[in-house]
């Protein structure tokens, strides 16, 4: 899944590289990023049915800004989640119940934001 997310991030980064658009929806946290990613992917999925007009191409281009911001936040959070999972692994190996409980709670909170 991490490879898929990174591949998608690279593709969207390429599409929207070097541009900032005021109309892009921000993704200030993981929950917002997941919502924006889902909503804007649905819009992107519908867009080809509108035809390949200059207006529709511009609309698709604008969608990529919000998708890029959302995907960047998701990738950032997933990298942090991987680090937390490693801490769980180390704590379980060392039989450190306090660290396991703490890191486990953090891990599950973030993981459940992405997959329910």
N, C-alpha and C positions, 0 to 999 in steps of 0.2 A: 504494500500500500504506500509506503514511504517513497518508493521509486516512482510510482504513478503520480503522486502529488508533486514530486520534484520535476518530473517530466512536464506535467501540466503547467507548473510555475514557470519553467523555462519557455514553454510555448507562449504563454500569455505575456511574459516579460519581453519576449521578442516582438510581439504585436504592439505593445504599448511602451516600448523603451523610449526613455528620454522625454516623455510628455507628462504634464500635470494638467488635469482637467478639474475645474471647480465643481462640476456636476457629479463627480465620482462620489459614491457613497462611502463613507469611512468605515473601517473595521477596527474599532477601538479595543475590542476584546475578542476572545475566541468564539463566544456565543454569537456575537454580531457578525463575525467573519463567516461562520458556518451558515447563518441565515442568508447573508448576502450572496455567498457562493451558491447556495441552493436556488435562491430566487433568480439570480442573474444567469445562472446556467439554464434555467427554464426559459427565460427570455431569449437567450442565445439559441436554444433549440428551436424556438418558434420562428426566429428571424428569417431563415432561408425560404420559408413559405411566402414571405412578402416579396420575393423576387430580388434580382440583383441590380436594383436601381442605385443610383448614387446616394439617395436619401437613406435607403436601407443599409447600404455599406457604411455610411456615416453613423447610423444607429448602432450597428454591430461594433464599430470602432469605439463608440462611447461606452458600450457595455463592458468592453475589455478593461477599461480603467477601474471600474468597481470590482470586477473579477480579479484583476491583478492585485489590488489592495487586499482583498479577502484572502486570496491564496498566499500572499506573503505572510499575513498574520497566522494563517493555519500552519504553514511550514515552520515559522518561528516557534509556535507553540508545540508542534510535534517534535521538533528538535529538543526542546526542553523536556517534553514527556519521555523521550528516549533516555535522557540523562536521569530522570526520576526513576524510570524502570531499572536502570543499572544500579541505582542506590538500593532499590528493593532487592535486587539480586544479591548484592553484597551483604545487606542486612540479614537476609534469610540464610545465606551461607555462614555468616558469623553468629547466627542465632541471636541477633540483637532485636528483641521484641519492640523496644521503644522506637528505634529508627524504622523498623518495618511498619509499625502502626502509623507513624507520621508520614513517611514517604508513600505508603499505601493509600492513605486518605487523599493526599495531593494528586497522586496518579489517577485514582478513580474519579475524582472531581473533574479533571481535565478530560480524561478518556470518555466519560459519559456525556460531555458536551458535544463530542463528535459522533459517538455511536451510542445510541440509547438502547 
